[in-house]
Amino acid sequence: MENKIISQKCKSEKVKKRGLRQTQNRGKIQRYFCYNCKSSFVEETPFYRMRNTPQKITLCMDLFYRGISTRKVQELTTVYSIL
């Protein structure tokens, strides 16, 4: 199954890759350019605008849903410098 990139403004599929964007937590992210509306955009992921890495977020959620308290999860991530 191929993931189609569509423009966020005009919902067009006429897009092309146009460089990379450097972010602090997610690293380099592909930028795209739409031929119809002439705008550039970045594909949004479920972890868009999160302040931690996706690995750290999913690890903390996994620990919480296994029954570990939020205080203990915080302690584990800070004391052992996980990720």
QUIFEN-V231167 format. One record per run of one state. SS is the DSSP state (hx for helix, st for strand, lp for the rest). FROM is the first residue (numbers start at 1). LEN is the number of residues. If there is no record, write none. Layout:
SS,FROM,LEN  SS,FROM,LEN
//
This chain:
lp,1,14  st,15,9  lp,24,3  st,27,8  lp,35,5  st,40,3  lp,43,11  hx,54,12  lp,66,4  hx,70,10  lp,80,4
//
